Amino acid sequence: MTETTVGTQKRLLLIDDDPNLILLVKDYLEFRGYMVVTAENGREALEILEREIPDMIICDVMMPEMDGYSFVQHVRKDPRFDWIPILFLSAKGQSEDRIKGLTKGADVYMVKPFEPEELVAQVESSLKQTGRVLSHKTKIPDGGPKMQVPLDVELTPTELKVVRLVSQGMANREIASEMNVSQRTVESHVSNMLAKTGLHNRTELARWAIETNMA
C-alpha cells in the first residue's frame, strides 16, 4: 500500500468520543500519508479550529458536550471554516439519519462499521472536489468584481512573503517548510492578514494578492 499524493499534503481533523475508533482511524489515515489531529467532542474541536484550520473534518454524530450536528452548524456559520468538507461517521444508518446529516451540513455520510479503504476513497474524493472549487474561485473573470479591502492596509515584510506563497497555492505546511518556521507561525500570519483585510479565507487572500500585484 502506498501513500497518496493528496494525503502527503493534507491535514485532517478527526472527532470521535470512542478512543479505539480514534486510534484505528488515525493510524490508518496517517499510514496513507495524512496528518491527523484528534478531538473527543465538538467543543474541543472548535477550540482546535481557533488554532489551526484543517483541510477536512471527519466527525462522529453522537458525542458528549457537543454532538456532531451542533458542531457542524457552528462550522457552517463561520466564514473562516464554512468551505471545509465534512464527513459524518455514524452508527445510525437509516435513510432519515443520512438525510438529517447531509441537511445539517455534512458533505458525506458514512455508516459504522465501515471499510477503511472506503473512508480513504471518500476523503480523497472530497479533498479533490474542494481543491477544484477553490481553484475555480481564485480565477478572476475579466471584468469581475474586485476584492473590497481597505486601502490603508499595510503588511509586514514577512506577511508579504506569506501571502505571495499563499497565492501560489501553497499549503501552510509547505509555506512553513519554505520559510523555515513552524506551521503555527504561518497560520498566525494568515490570521493576522485576514483580520487586517477583512477577508474571510485563504482563497480570498490569494485572490486579493493577485489583484493587487503582490503575488
WODAGI-V798122 format. One line per field, one symbol per residue. ss: DSSP state (a for helix, b for strand, c for the rest). burial: I if it has 9 or more other C-alpha atoms within 8 Angstrom, else O. A space follows every 50 residues. Layout:
ss->???
burial->???
//
This chain:
ss->ccccccaaacbbbbbcccaaaaaaaaaaaaacccbbbbbccaaaaaaaac cccccbbbbbcccccccaaaaaaaaaacccccccbbbbbbccccaaaaaa aaaacccbbbbccccaaaaaaaaaaaaaaaaaaaaaaacccccccccccc ccccccaaaaaaaaaaaccccaaaaaaaacccaaaaaaaaaaaaaaaccc caaaaaaaaaacccc
burial->OOIOOOIIIIIIIIIIIOOOOIOOIIOIIIOIIIIIOIIIIIIIIIOOIO OOOIIIIIIIIOIOOIIIIIIIIOIIOOIOIIOIIIIIIIOOOOOOIIOO IIOIIIIIIIIOOOOOOOIIOIIIOIIOOIOOOIOOOIOOOOOOOOOOOO OOOOOOOOIIOIIIIIIOOIOIOOIIIOOOOOIOIIIOIIOOIIOOIOII IOIIIIIIIIIOOII
//
